[in-house]
Every structure is written in structure tokens, then in C-alpha cells.
Amino acid sequence: MPVDYTADPRDGRETSISSDEEGDGVQILTERQREKRPSTNETLQQQGLRIIALEESMRSKRSHTRSRSRSKTPPRRPDVHNRRPV
């Protein structure tokens, strides 16, 4: 049975943004996207500031706790990989 796609709204012609001759649909879409998430530059700037703050806090913590190891595993002995099997 042949299907007539000309009147079907799901074919994308009525709803596609590219068919909007005035370009209003495209503008509305980009405005909505802008509301949802900040621009890439803003995001990168915020991430950069967070990273800098994190690095500074890690640096200040590290200088105070340099004497004791913070990891759960004991420090690696340098002679382990030089041993020969007996």
C-alpha cells in the first residue's frame, strides 16, 4: 500500500527550521540554547578560574603536609624493580 507523504507533518517540511524563510525559527532556537548554557568562552573561563583556585589550594595544602604521605598505599621502594628473581 503506497503511503502519501505530502500531507504528513512528520516528513519534516512543516517543522524543519531550514524551511523558515525569514530565519526567525533559527534565531529563536539559538536564543533558547543561549539561555540553557553559557557560551563556550564563558564556560572555559569559569573552568580556568576553578582550575587555578584548585591548583592554589592544592599547593598550599601540599606545603603543610609534605612530611607525611597522604596516599593510602605505602611509598614505592626504588630497589623493587631492580631485584633479580632467585
N, CA, C and O atoms as a Maestro MAE file, in Angstrom:
{
 s_m_m2io_version
 :::
 2.0.0
}

f_m_ct {
 s_m_title
 :::
 protein
 m_atom[344] {
  # First column is atom index #
  i_m_mmod_type
  r_m_x_coord
  r_m_y_coord
  r_m_z_coord
  i_m_residue_number
  s_m_chain_name
  s_m_pdb_residue_name
  s_m_pdb_atom_name
  i_m_atomic_number
  :::
  1 25 0.843 -1.183 0.000 1 A "MET " " N  " 7
  2 3 0.000 0.000 0.000 1 A "MET " " CA " 6
  3 2 0.894 1.254 0.000 1 A "MET " " C  " 6
  4 15 1.681 1.439 0.928 1 A "MET " " O  " 8
  5 25 0.788 2.096 -0.999 2 A "PRO " " N  " 7
  6 3 1.639 3.293 -1.066 2 A "PRO " " CA " 6
  7 2 1.228 4.319 -0.009 2 A "PRO " " C  " 6
  8 15 0.046 4.510 0.276 2 A "PRO " " O  " 8
  9 25 2.234 4.966 0.558 3 A "VAL " " N  " 7
  10 3 1.972 5.963 1.594 3 A "VAL " " CA " 6
  11 2 2.174 7.352 0.998 3 A "VAL " " C  " 6
  12 15 3.165 7.613 0.317 3 A "VAL " " O  " 8
  13 25 1.221 8.233 1.265 4 A "ASP " " N  " 7
  14 3 1.308 9.595 0.752 4 A "ASP " " CA " 6
  15 2 1.989 10.474 1.804 4 A "ASP " " C  " 6
  16 15 1.428 10.719 2.872 4 A "ASP " " O  " 8
  17 25 3.203 10.946 1.497 5 A "TYR " " N  " 7
  18 3 3.963 11.728 2.465 5 A "TYR " " CA " 6
  19 2 3.703 13.235 2.352 5 A "TYR " " C  " 6
  20 15 4.164 13.999 3.200 5 A "TYR " " O  " 8
  21 25 2.979 13.670 1.329 6 A "THR " " N  " 7
  22 3 2.835 15.110 1.106 6 A "THR " " CA " 6
  23 2 2.053 15.790 2.217 6 A "THR " " C  " 6
  24 15 2.331 16.945 2.538 6 A "THR " " O  " 8
  25 25 1.071 15.101 2.820 7 A "ALA " " N  " 7
  26 3 0.255 15.730 3.855 7 A "ALA " " CA " 6
  27 2 0.705 15.336 5.255 7 A "ALA " " C  " 6
  28 15 0.133 15.803 6.241 7 A "ALA " " O  " 8
  29 25 1.712 14.492 5.357 8 A "ASP " " N  " 7
  30 3 2.156 14.019 6.662 8 A "ASP " " CA " 6
  31 2 3.050 15.074 7.320 8 A "ASP " " C  " 6
  32 15 4.083 15.434 6.756 8 A "ASP " " O  " 8
  33 25 2.677 15.573 8.498 9 A "PRO " " N  " 7
  34 3 3.514 16.589 9.151 9 A "PRO " " CA " 6
  35 2 4.844 16.034 9.640 9 A "PRO " " C  " 6
  36 15 5.751 16.800 9.963 9 A "PRO " " O  " 8
  37 25 4.972 14.704 9.699 10 A "ARG " " N  " 7
  38 3 6.212 14.110 10.192 10 A "ARG " " CA " 6
  39 2 7.310 14.073 9.143 10 A "ARG " " C  " 6
  40 15 8.426 13.643 9.436 10 A "ARG " " O  " 8
  41 25 7.010 14.521 7.909 11 A "ASP " " N  " 7
  42 3 8.056 14.463 6.884 11 A "ASP " " CA " 6
  43 2 9.110 15.539 7.115 11 A "ASP " " C  " 6
  44 15 10.150 15.539 6.457 11 A "ASP " " O  " 8
  45 25 8.850 16.455 8.046 12 A "GLY " " N  " 7
  46 3 9.866 17.422 8.419 12 A "GLY " " CA " 6
  47 2 9.763 18.739 7.692 12 A "GLY " " C  " 6
  48 15 10.426 19.700 8.080 12 A "GLY " " O  " 8
  49 25 8.949 18.821 6.642 13 A "ARG " " N  " 7
  50 3 8.910 20.061 5.877 13 A "ARG " " CA " 6
  51 2 8.236 21.190 6.657 13 A "ARG " " C  " 6
  52 15 8.687 22.334 6.612 13 A "ARG " " O  " 8
  53 25 7.161 20.869 7.367 14 A "GLU " " N  " 7
  54 3 6.447 21.919 8.100 14 A "GLU " " CA " 6
  55 2 7.210 22.350 9.358 14 A "GLU " " C  " 6
  56 15 7.147 23.509 9.769 14 A "GLU " " O  " 8
  57 25 7.922 21.407 9.955 15 A "THR " " N  " 7
  58 3 8.527 21.695 11.250 15 A "THR " " CA " 6
  59 2 10.015 22.009 11.158 15 A "THR " " C  " 6
  60 15 10.603 22.461 12.141 15 A "THR " " O  " 8
  61 25 10.633 21.785 10.013 16 A "SER " " N  " 7
  62 3 12.082 21.989 9.955 16 A "SER " " CA " 6
  63 2 12.408 23.475 9.994 16 A "SER " " C  " 6
  64 15 11.678 24.305 9.452 16 A "SER " " O  " 8
  65 25 13.510 23.788 10.641 17 A "ILE " " N  " 7
  66 3 13.910 25.181 10.794 17 A "ILE " " CA " 6
  67 2 14.403 25.733 9.467 17 A "ILE " " C  " 6
  68 15 14.230 26.919 9.186 17 A "ILE " " O  " 8
  69 25 15.016 24.883 8.644 18 A "SER " " N  " 7
  70 3 15.573 25.353 7.384 18 A "SER " " CA " 6
  71 2 14.490 25.837 6.427 18 A "SER " " C  " 6
  72 15 14.772 26.628 5.527 18 A "SER " " O  " 8
  73 25 13.242 25.368 6.610 19 A "SER " " N  " 7
  74 3 12.176 25.791 5.713 19 A "SER " " CA " 6
  75 2 11.631 27.161 6.096 19 A "SER " " C  " 6
  76 15 10.823 27.733 5.364 19 A "SER " " O  " 8
  77 25 12.069 27.694 7.247 20 A "ASP " " N  " 7
  78 3 11.607 29.004 7.688 20 A "ASP " " CA " 6
  79 2 12.303 30.064 6.840 20 A "ASP " " C  " 6
  80 15 13.516 30.251 6.933 20 A "ASP " " O  " 8
  81 25 11.523 30.754 6.014 21 A "GLU " " N  " 7
  82 3 12.116 31.674 5.047 21 A "GLU " " CA " 6
  83 2 12.681 32.927 5.705 21 A "GLU " " C  " 6
  84 15 13.672 33.478 5.226 21 A "GLU " " O  " 8
  85 25 12.072 33.384 6.790 22 A "GLU " " N  " 7
  86 3 12.518 34.625 7.416 22 A "GLU " " CA " 6
  87 2 13.685 34.399 8.375 22 A "GLU " " C  " 6
  88 15 14.351 35.358 8.767 22 A "GLU " " O  " 8
  89 25 13.939 33.172 8.752 23 A "GLY " " N  " 7
  90 3 15.040 32.881 9.656 23 A "GLY " " CA " 6
  91 2 14.694 33.089 11.119 23 A "GLY " " C  " 6
  92 15 15.577 33.027 11.974 23 A "GLY " " O  " 8
  93 25 13.421 33.336 11.425 24 A "ASP " " N  " 7
  94 3 13.025 33.557 12.818 24 A "ASP " " CA " 6
  95 2 13.186 32.288 13.643 24 A "ASP " " C  " 6
  96 15 13.591 32.342 14.804 24 A "ASP " " O  " 8
  97 25 12.870 31.156 13.048 25 A "GLY " " N  " 7
  98 3 12.968 29.898 13.772 25 A "GLY " " CA " 6
  99 2 14.384 29.623 14.224 25 A "GLY " " C  " 6
  100 15 14.613 29.156 15.340 25 A "GLY " " O  " 8
  101 25 15.330 29.914 13.354 26 A "VAL " " N  " 7
  102 3 16.734 29.694 13.691 26 A "VAL " " CA " 6
  103 2 17.138 30.615 14.833 26 A "VAL " " C  " 6
  104 15 17.824 30.195 15.765 26 A "VAL " " O  " 8
  105 25 16.711 31.867 14.757 27 A "GLN " " N  " 7
  106 3 17.054 32.842 15.799 27 A "GLN " " CA " 6
  107 2 16.483 32.422 17.147 27 A "GLN " " C  " 6
  108 15 17.166 32.502 18.168 27 A "GLN " " O  " 8
  109 25 15.238 31.977 17.151 28 A "ILE " " N  " 7
  110 3 14.592 31.552 18.398 28 A "ILE " " CA " 6
  111 2 15.352 30.373 18.997 28 A "ILE " " C  " 6
  112 15 15.573 30.322 20.207 28 A "ILE " " O  " 8
  113 25 15.748 29.435 18.156 29 A "LEU " " N  " 7
  114 3 16.448 28.250 18.637 29 A "LEU " " CA " 6
  115 2 17.770 28.645 19.290 29 A "LEU " " C  " 6
  116 15 18.104 28.152 20.368 29 A "LEU " " O  " 8
  117 25 18.522 29.531 18.640 30 A "THR " " N  " 7
  118 3 19.817 29.911 19.210 30 A "THR " " CA " 6
  119 2 19.632 30.689 20.503 30 A "THR " " C  " 6
  120 15 20.442 30.560 21.420 30 A "THR " " O  " 8
  121 25 18.576 31.498 20.591 31 A "GLU " " N  " 7
  122 3 18.322 32.224 21.836 31 A "GLU " " CA " 6
  123 2 17.996 31.254 22.958 31 A "GLU " " C  " 6
  124 15 18.460 31.424 24.086 31 A "GLU " " O  " 8
  125 25 17.200 30.238 22.653 32 A "ARG " " N  " 7
  126 3 16.863 29.241 23.670 32 A "ARG " " CA " 6
  127 2 18.114 28.517 24.132 32 A "ARG " " C  " 6
  128 15 18.305 28.291 25.327 32 A "ARG " " O  " 8
  129 25 18.962 28.154 23.186 33 A "GLN " " N  " 7
  130 3 20.193 27.454 23.551 33 A "GLN " " CA " 6
  131 2 21.075 28.342 24.416 33 A "GLN " " C  " 6
  132 15 21.731 27.856 25.338 33 A "GLN " " O  " 8
  133 25 21.096 29.634 24.128 34 A "ARG " " N  " 7
  134 3 21.924 30.553 24.891 34 A "ARG " " CA " 6
  135 2 21.431 30.641 26.330 34 A "ARG " " C  " 6
  136 15 22.229 30.789 27.255 34 A "ARG " " O  " 8
  137 25 20.112 30.549 26.520 35 A "GLU " " N  " 7
  138 3 19.556 30.583 27.869 35 A "GLU " " CA " 6
  139 2 19.969 29.343 28.654 35 A "GLU " " C  " 6
  140 15 20.253 29.422 29.849 35 A "GLU " " O  " 8
  141 25 19.999 28.208 27.980 36 A "LYS " " N  " 7
  142 3 20.278 26.949 28.668 36 A "LYS " " CA " 6
  143 2 21.719 26.878 29.149 36 A "LYS " " C  " 6
  144 15 21.976 26.507 30.294 36 A "LYS " " O  " 8
  145 25 22.657 27.231 28.285 37 A "ARG " " N  " 7
  146 3 24.058 27.101 28.673 37 A "ARG " " CA " 6
  147 2 24.829 28.339 28.239 37 A "ARG " " C  " 6
  148 15 24.522 28.932 27.205 37 A "ARG " " O  " 8
  149 25 25.826 28.732 29.022 38 A "PRO " " N  " 7
  150 3 26.620 29.914 28.662 38 A "PRO " " CA " 6
  151 2 27.465 29.631 27.430 38 A "PRO " " C  " 6
  152 15 27.626 28.478 27.028 38 A "PRO " " O  " 8
  153 25 27.996 30.677 26.841 39 A "SER " " N  " 7
  154 3 28.819 30.490 25.653 39 A "SER " " CA " 6
  155 2 30.090 29.727 26.013 39 A "SER " " C  " 6
  156 15 30.469 29.638 27.181 39 A "SER " " O  " 8
  157 25 30.731 29.187 25.004 40 A "THR " " N  " 7
  158 3 31.924 28.362 25.225 40 A "THR " " CA " 6
  159 2 33.013 29.155 25.935 40 A "THR " " C  " 6
  160 15 33.677 28.635 26.831 40 A "THR " " O  " 8
  161 25 33.199 30.412 25.540 41 A "ASN " " N  " 7
  162 3 34.248 31.225 26.167 41 A "ASN " " CA " 6
  163 2 33.986 31.415 27.652 41 A "ASN " " C  " 6
  164 15 34.901 31.309 28.468 41 A "ASN " " O  " 8
  165 25 32.724 31.697 28.005 42 A "GLU " " N  " 7
  166 3 32.392 31.871 29.421 42 A "GLU " " CA " 6
  167 2 32.653 30.583 30.192 42 A "GLU " " C  " 6
  168 15 33.218 30.606 31.285 42 A "GLU " " O  " 8
  169 25 32.237 29.465 29.615 43 A "THR " " N  " 7
  170 3 32.428 28.177 30.281 43 A "THR " " CA " 6
  171 2 33.910 27.907 30.496 43 A "THR " " C  " 6
  172 15 34.327 27.516 31.586 43 A "THR " " O  " 8
  173 25 34.701 28.119 29.452 44 A "LEU " " N  " 7
  174 3 36.138 27.869 29.565 44 A "LEU " " CA " 6
  175 2 36.772 28.795 30.591 44 A "LEU " " C  " 6
  176 15 37.656 28.384 31.343 44 A "LEU " " O  " 8
  177 25 36.320 30.049 30.622 45 A "GLN " " N  " 7
  178 3 36.872 30.999 31.590 45 A "GLN " " CA " 6
  179 2 36.557 30.555 33.014 45 A "GLN " " C  " 6
  180 15 37.419 30.597 33.892 45 A "GLN " " O  " 8
  181 25 35.308 30.127 33.238 46 A "GLN " " N  " 7
  182 3 34.921 29.660 34.572 46 A "GLN " " CA " 6
  183 2 35.725 28.425 34.961 46 A "GLN " " C  " 6
  184 15 36.186 28.306 36.096 46 A "GLN " " O  " 8
  185 25 35.889 27.506 34.010 47 A "GLN " " N  " 7
  186 3 36.663 26.297 34.303 47 A "GLN " " CA " 6
  187 2 38.111 26.656 34.610 47 A "GLN " " C  " 6
  188 15 38.725 26.079 35.508 47 A "GLN " " O  " 8
  189 25 38.651 27.609 33.862 48 A "GLY " " N  " 7
  190 3 40.025 28.039 34.091 48 A "GLY " " CA " 6
  191 2 40.198 28.618 35.482 48 A "GLY " " C  " 6
  192 15 41.172 28.316 36.172 48 A "GLY " " O  " 8
  193 25 39.243 29.459 35.898 49 A "LEU " " N  " 7
  194 3 39.317 30.043 37.240 49 A "LEU " " CA " 6
  195 2 39.215 28.963 38.302 49 A "LEU " " C  " 6
  196 15 39.914 29.012 39.314 49 A "LEU " " O  " 8
  197 25 38.342 27.986 38.072 50 A "ARG " " N  " 7
  198 3 38.199 26.891 39.036 50 A "ARG " " CA " 6
  199 2 39.490 26.099 39.141 50 A "ARG " " C  " 6
  200 15 39.922 25.735 40.235 50 A "ARG " " O  " 8
  201 25 40.103 25.836 37.993 51 A "ILE " " N  " 7
  202 3 41.344 25.054 37.979 51 A "ILE " " CA " 6
  203 2 42.443 25.812 38.718 51 A "ILE " " C  " 6
  204 15 43.192 25.223 39.496 51 A "ILE " " O  " 8
  205 25 42.538 27.117 38.473 52 A "ILE " " N  " 7
  206 3 43.560 27.928 39.148 52 A "ILE " " CA " 6
  207 2 43.342 27.887 40.655 52 A "ILE " " C  " 6
  208 15 44.287 27.703 41.423 52 A "ILE " " O  " 8
  209 25 42.087 28.061 41.075 53 A "ALA " " N  " 7
  210 3 41.781 28.039 42.509 53 A "ALA " " CA " 6
  211 2 42.115 26.676 43.110 53 A "ALA " " C  " 6
  212 15 42.650 26.586 44.215 53 A "ALA " " O  " 8
  213 25 41.795 25.622 42.370 54 A "LEU " " N  " 7
  214 3 42.074 24.271 42.854 54 A "LEU " " CA " 6
  215 2 43.576 24.046 42.978 54 A "LEU " " C  " 6
  216 15 44.049 23.501 43.975 54 A "LEU " " O  " 8
  217 25 44.328 24.474 41.951 55 A "GLU " " N  " 7
  218 3 45.782 24.307 41.998 55 A "GLU " " CA " 6
  219 2 46.386 25.065 43.172 55 A "GLU " " C  " 6
  220 15 47.278 24.562 43.855 55 A "GLU " " O  " 8
  221 25 45.891 26.286 43.401 56 A "GLU " " N  " 7
  222 3 46.426 27.082 44.511 56 A "GLU " " CA " 6
  223 2 46.123 26.427 45.852 56 A "GLU " " C  " 6
  224 15 46.974 26.398 46.740 56 A "GLU " " O  " 8
  225 25 44.905 25.900 45.997 57 A "SER " " N  " 7
  226 3 44.557 25.252 47.266 57 A "SER " " CA " 6
  227 2 45.368 23.973 47.453 57 A "SER " " C  " 6
  228 15 45.776 23.651 48.569 57 A "SER " " O  " 8
  229 25 45.601 23.245 46.364 58 A "MET " " N  " 7
  230 3 46.416 22.028 46.458 58 A "MET " " CA " 6
  231 2 47.848 22.395 46.841 58 A "MET " " C  " 6
  232 15 48.472 21.711 47.653 58 A "MET " " O  " 8
  233 25 48.365 23.475 46.256 59 A "ARG " " N  " 7
  234 3 49.730 23.901 46.529 59 A "ARG " " CA " 6
  235 2 49.895 24.275 48.000 59 A "ARG " " C  " 6
  236 15 50.880 23.904 48.638 59 A "ARG " " O  " 8
  237 25 48.916 25.016 48.531 60 A "SER " " N  " 7
  238 3 49.023 25.443 49.931 60 A "SER " " CA " 6
  239 2 48.873 24.249 50.869 60 A "SER " " C  " 6
  240 15 49.535 24.191 51.905 60 A "SER " " O  " 8
  241 25 48.020 23.307 50.521 61 A "LYS " " N  " 7
  242 3 47.859 22.113 51.356 61 A "LYS " " CA " 6
  243 2 49.128 21.272 51.321 61 A "LYS " " C  " 6
  244 15 49.558 20.741 52.345 61 A "LYS " " O  " 8
  245 25 49.724 21.154 50.136 62 A "ARG " " N  " 7
  246 3 50.887 20.299 49.963 62 A "ARG " " CA " 6
  247 2 52.067 20.802 50.784 62 A "ARG " " C  " 6
  248 15 52.829 20.002 51.327 62 A "ARG " " O  " 8
  249 25 52.224 22.111 50.877 63 A "SER " " N  " 7
  250 3 53.367 22.647 51.620 63 A "SER " " CA " 6
  251 2 53.242 22.347 53.111 63 A "SER " " C  " 6
  252 15 54.255 22.206 53.796 63 A "SER " " O  " 8
  253 25 52.006 22.248 53.630 64 A "HIS " " N  " 7
  254 3 51.811 21.959 55.047 64 A "HIS " " CA " 6
  255 2 51.957 20.471 55.349 64 A "HIS " " C  " 6
  256 15 52.388 20.109 56.444 64 A "HIS " " O  " 8
  257 25 51.609 19.612 54.412 65 A "THR " " N  " 7
  258 3 51.579 18.172 54.695 65 A "THR " " CA " 6
  259 2 52.648 17.437 53.899 65 A "THR " " C  " 6
  260 15 52.427 16.309 53.459 65 A "THR " " O  " 8
  261 25 53.790 18.059 53.712 66 A "ARG " " N  " 7
  262 3 54.832 17.427 52.916 66 A "ARG " " CA " 6
  263 2 55.497 16.281 53.667 66 A "ARG " " C  " 6
  264 15 56.000 15.345 53.045 66 A "ARG " " O  " 8
  265 25 55.507 16.340 55.000 67 A "SER " " N  " 7
  266 3 56.241 15.346 55.782 67 A "SER " " CA " 6
  267 2 55.561 13.983 55.747 67 A "SER " " C  " 6
  268 15 56.241 12.959 55.679 67 A "SER " " O  " 8
  269 25 54.229 13.952 55.792 68 A "ARG " " N  " 7
  270 3 53.568 12.644 55.799 68 A "ARG " " CA " 6
  271 2 52.849 12.386 54.475 68 A "ARG " " C  " 6
  272 15 52.283 13.293 53.864 68 A "ARG " " O  " 8
  273 25 52.888 11.133 54.058 69 A "SER " " N  " 7
  274 3 52.278 10.752 52.789 69 A "SER " " CA " 6
  275 2 50.760 10.698 52.943 69 A "SER " " C  " 6
  276 15 50.246 10.148 53.917 69 A "SER " " O  " 8
  277 25 50.047 11.275 51.972 70 A "ARG " " N  " 7
  278 3 48.589 11.314 52.055 70 A "ARG " " CA " 6
  279 2 47.933 10.140 51.326 70 A "ARG " " C  " 6
  280 15 46.737 9.899 51.485 70 A "ARG " " O  " 8
  281 25 48.711 9.417 50.534 71 A "SER " " N  " 7
  282 3 48.115 8.297 49.807 71 A "SER " " CA " 6
  283 2 47.985 7.081 50.722 71 A "SER " " C  " 6
  284 15 48.743 6.929 51.680 71 A "SER " " O  " 8
  285 25 47.020 6.223 50.415 72 A "LYS " " N  " 7
  286 3 46.791 5.039 51.243 72 A "LYS " " CA " 6
  287 2 47.856 3.974 51.013 72 A "LYS " " C  " 6
  288 15 48.170 3.193 51.911 72 A "LYS " " O  " 8
  289 25 48.405 3.948 49.809 73 A "THR " " N  " 7
  290 3 49.434 2.952 49.515 73 A "THR " " CA " 6
  291 2 50.775 3.454 50.031 73 A "THR " " C  " 6
  292 15 51.052 4.652 49.971 73 A "THR " " O  " 8
  293 25 51.609 2.553 50.537 74 A "PRO " " N  " 7
  294 3 52.926 2.993 51.023 74 A "PRO " " CA " 6
  295 2 53.784 3.463 49.857 74 A "PRO " " C  " 6
  296 15 53.549 3.052 48.721 74 A "PRO " " O  " 8
  297 25 54.768 4.311 50.111 75 A "PRO " " N  " 7
  298 3 55.619 4.788 49.018 75 A "PRO " " CA " 6
  299 2 56.387 3.636 48.388 75 A "PRO " " C  " 6
  300 15 56.765 2.684 49.071 75 A "PRO " " O  " 8
  301 25 56.612 3.726 47.100 76 A "ARG " " N  " 7
  302 3 57.277 2.659 46.366 76 A "ARG " " CA " 6
  303 2 58.765 2.629 46.687 76 A "ARG " " C  " 6
  304 15 59.422 3.668 46.746 76 A "ARG " " O  " 8
  305 25 59.281 1.429 46.893 77 A "ARG " " N  " 7
  306 3 60.716 1.309 47.140 77 A "ARG " " CA " 6
  307 2 61.434 1.265 45.794 77 A "ARG " " C  " 6
  308 15 61.047 0.497 44.913 77 A "ARG " " O  " 8
  309 25 62.465 2.073 45.629 78 A "PRO " " N  " 7
  310 3 63.138 2.124 44.316 78 A "PRO " " CA " 6
  311 2 63.892 0.844 43.971 78 A "PRO " " C  " 6
  312 15 64.180 0.608 42.798 78 A "PRO " " O  " 8
  313 25 64.224 -0.003 44.975 79 A "ASP " " N  " 7
  314 3 65.027 -1.193 44.683 79 A "ASP " " CA " 6
  315 2 64.176 -2.381 44.234 79 A "ASP " " C  " 6
  316 15 64.731 -3.412 43.854 79 A "ASP " " O  " 8
  317 25 62.850 -2.268 44.267 80 A "VAL " " N  " 7
  318 3 61.996 -3.418 43.967 80 A "VAL " " CA " 6
  319 2 62.151 -3.859 42.521 80 A "VAL " " C  " 6
  320 15 62.261 -5.056 42.258 80 A "VAL " " O  " 8
  321 25 62.162 -2.939 41.589 81 A "HIS " " N  " 7
  322 3 62.219 -3.347 40.186 81 A "HIS " " CA " 6
  323 2 63.624 -3.753 39.745 81 A "HIS " " C  " 6
  324 15 63.786 -4.290 38.649 81 A "HIS " " O  " 8
  325 25 64.633 -3.512 40.565 82 A "ASN " " N  " 7
  326 3 65.996 -3.913 40.223 82 A "ASN " " CA " 6
  327 2 66.339 -5.312 40.712 82 A "ASN " " C  " 6
  328 15 67.372 -5.866 40.335 82 A "ASN " " O  " 8
  329 25 65.481 -5.887 41.548 83 A "ARG " " N  " 7
  330 3 65.769 -7.228 42.083 83 A "ARG " " CA " 6
  331 2 65.715 -8.285 40.987 83 A "ARG " " C  " 6
  332 15 64.905 -8.215 40.063 83 A "ARG " " O  " 8
  333 25 66.592 -9.254 41.120 84 A "ARG " " N  " 7
  334 3 66.554 -10.382 40.188 84 A "ARG " " CA " 6
  335 2 65.825 -11.536 40.853 84 A "ARG " " C  " 6
  336 15 65.994 -11.766 42.050 84 A "ARG " " O  " 8
  337 25 65.013 -12.267 40.089 85 A "PRO " " N  " 7
  338 3 64.350 -13.429 40.698 85 A "PRO " " CA " 6
  339 2 65.370 -14.475 41.113 85 A "PRO " " C  " 6
  340 15 66.349 -14.700 40.401 85 A "PRO " " O  " 8
  341 25 65.156 -15.115 42.249 86 A "VAL " " N  " 7
  342 3 66.119 -16.082 42.786 86 A "VAL " " CA " 6
  343 2 65.861 -17.452 42.178 86 A "VAL " " C  " 6
  344 15 66.563 -18.412 42.497 86 A "VAL " " O  " 8
  :::
 }
 m_bond[343] {
  # First column is bond index #
  i_m_from
  i_m_to
  i_m_order
  :::
  1 1 2 1
  2 2 3 1
  3 3 4 2
  4 3 5 1
  5 5 6 1
  6 6 7 1
  7 7 8 2
  8 7 9 1
  9 9 10 1
  10 10 11 1
  11 11 12 2
  12 11 13 1
  13 13 14 1
  14 14 15 1
  15 15 16 2
  16 15 17 1
  17 17 18 1
  18 18 19 1
  19 19 20 2
  20 19 21 1
  21 21 22 1
  22 22 23 1
  23 23 24 2
  24 23 25 1
  25 25 26 1
  26 26 27 1
  27 27 28 2
  28 27 29 1
  29 29 30 1
  30 30 31 1
  31 31 32 2
  32 31 33 1
  33 33 34 1
  34 34 35 1
  35 35 36 2
  36 35 37 1
  37 37 38 1
  38 38 39 1
  39 39 40 2
  40 39 41 1
  41 41 42 1
  42 42 43 1
  43 43 44 2
  44 43 45 1
  45 45 46 1
  46 46 47 1
  47 47 48 2
  48 47 49 1
  49 49 50 1
  50 50 51 1
  51 51 52 2
  52 51 53 1
  53 53 54 1
  54 54 55 1
  55 55 56 2
  56 55 57 1
  57 57 58 1
  58 58 59 1
  59 59 60 2
  60 59 61 1
  61 61 62 1
  62 62 63 1
  63 63 64 2
  64 63 65 1
  65 65 66 1
  66 66 67 1
  67 67 68 2
  68 67 69 1
  69 69 70 1
  70 70 71 1
  71 71 72 2
  72 71 73 1
  73 73 74 1
  74 74 75 1
  75 75 76 2
  76 75 77 1
  77 77 78 1
  78 78 79 1
  79 79 80 2
  80 79 81 1
  81 81 82 1
  82 82 83 1
  83 83 84 2
  84 83 85 1
  85 85 86 1
  86 86 87 1
  87 87 88 2
  88 87 89 1
  89 89 90 1
  90 90 91 1
  91 91 92 2
  92 91 93 1
  93 93 94 1
  94 94 95 1
  95 95 96 2
  96 95 97 1
  97 97 98 1
  98 98 99 1
  99 99 100 2
  100 99 101 1
  101 101 102 1
  102 102 103 1
  103 103 104 2
  104 103 105 1
  105 105 106 1
  106 106 107 1
  107 107 108 2
  108 107 109 1
  109 109 110 1
  110 110 111 1
  111 111 112 2
  112 111 113 1
  113 113 114 1
  114 114 115 1
  115 115 116 2
  116 115 117 1
  117 117 118 1
  118 118 119 1
  119 119 120 2
  120 119 121 1
  121 121 122 1
  122 122 123 1
  123 123 124 2
  124 123 125 1
  125 125 126 1
  126 126 127 1
  127 127 128 2
  128 127 129 1
  129 129 130 1
  130 130 131 1
  131 131 132 2
  132 131 133 1
  133 133 134 1
  134 134 135 1
  135 135 136 2
  136 135 137 1
  137 137 138 1
  138 138 139 1
  139 139 140 2
  140 139 141 1
  141 141 142 1
  142 142 143 1
  143 143 144 2
  144 143 145 1
  145 145 146 1
  146 146 147 1
  147 147 148 2
  148 147 149 1
  149 149 150 1
  150 150 151 1
  151 151 152 2
  152 151 153 1
  153 153 154 1
  154 154 155 1
  155 155 156 2
  156 155 157 1
  157 157 158 1
  158 158 159 1
  159 159 160 2
  160 159 161 1
  161 161 162 1
  162 162 163 1
  163 163 164 2
  164 163 165 1
  165 165 166 1
  166 166 167 1
  167 167 168 2
  168 167 169 1
  169 169 170 1
  170 170 171 1
  171 171 172 2
  172 171 173 1
  173 173 174 1
  174 174 175 1
  175 175 176 2
  176 175 177 1
  177 177 178 1
  178 178 179 1
  179 179 180 2
  180 179 181 1
  181 181 182 1
  182 182 183 1
  183 183 184 2
  184 183 185 1
  185 185 186 1
  186 186 187 1
  187 187 188 2
  188 187 189 1
  189 189 190 1
  190 190 191 1
  191 191 192 2
  192 191 193 1
  193 193 194 1
  194 194 195 1
  195 195 196 2
  196 195 197 1
  197 197 198 1
  198 198 199 1
  199 199 200 2
  200 199 201 1
  201 201 202 1
  202 202 203 1
  203 203 204 2
  204 203 205 1
  205 205 206 1
  206 206 207 1
  207 207 208 2
  208 207 209 1
  209 209 210 1
  210 210 211 1
  211 211 212 2
  212 211 213 1
  213 213 214 1
  214 214 215 1
  215 215 216 2
  216 215 217 1
  217 217 218 1
  218 218 219 1
  219 219 220 2
  220 219 221 1
  221 221 222 1
  222 222 223 1
  223 223 224 2
  224 223 225 1
  225 225 226 1
  226 226 227 1
  227 227 228 2
  228 227 229 1
  229 229 230 1
  230 230 231 1
  231 231 232 2
  232 231 233 1
  233 233 234 1
  234 234 235 1
  235 235 236 2
  236 235 237 1
  237 237 238 1
  238 238 239 1
  239 239 240 2
  240 239 241 1
  241 241 242 1
  242 242 243 1
  243 243 244 2
  244 243 245 1
  245 245 246 1
  246 246 247 1
  247 247 248 2
  248 247 249 1
  249 249 250 1
  250 250 251 1
  251 251 252 2
  252 251 253 1
  253 253 254 1
  254 254 255 1
  255 255 256 2
  256 255 257 1
  257 257 258 1
  258 258 259 1
  259 259 260 2
  260 259 261 1
  261 261 262 1
  262 262 263 1
  263 263 264 2
  264 263 265 1
  265 265 266 1
  266 266 267 1
  267 267 268 2
  268 267 269 1
  269 269 270 1
  270 270 271 1
  271 271 272 2
  272 271 273 1
  273 273 274 1
  274 274 275 1
  275 275 276 2
  276 275 277 1
  277 277 278 1
  278 278 279 1
  279 279 280 2
  280 279 281 1
  281 281 282 1
  282 282 283 1
  283 283 284 2
  284 283 285 1
  285 285 286 1
  286 286 287 1
  287 287 288 2
  288 287 289 1
  289 289 290 1
  290 290 291 1
  291 291 292 2
  292 291 293 1
  293 293 294 1
  294 294 295 1
  295 295 296 2
  296 295 297 1
  297 297 298 1
  298 298 299 1
  299 299 300 2
  300 299 301 1
  301 301 302 1
  302 302 303 1
  303 303 304 2
  304 303 305 1
  305 305 306 1
  306 306 307 1
  307 307 308 2
  308 307 309 1
  309 309 310 1
  310 310 311 1
  311 311 312 2
  312 311 313 1
  313 313 314 1
  314 314 315 1
  315 315 316 2
  316 315 317 1
  317 317 318 1
  318 318 319 1
  319 319 320 2
  320 319 321 1
  321 321 322 1
  322 322 323 1
  323 323 324 2
  324 323 325 1
  325 325 326 1
  326 326 327 1
  327 327 328 2
  328 327 329 1
  329 329 330 1
  330 330 331 1
  331 331 332 2
  332 331 333 1
  333 333 334 1
  334 334 335 1
  335 335 336 2
  336 335 337 1
  337 337 338 1
  338 338 339 1
  339 339 340 2
  340 339 341 1
  341 341 342 1
  342 342 343 1
  343 343 344 2
  :::
 }
}
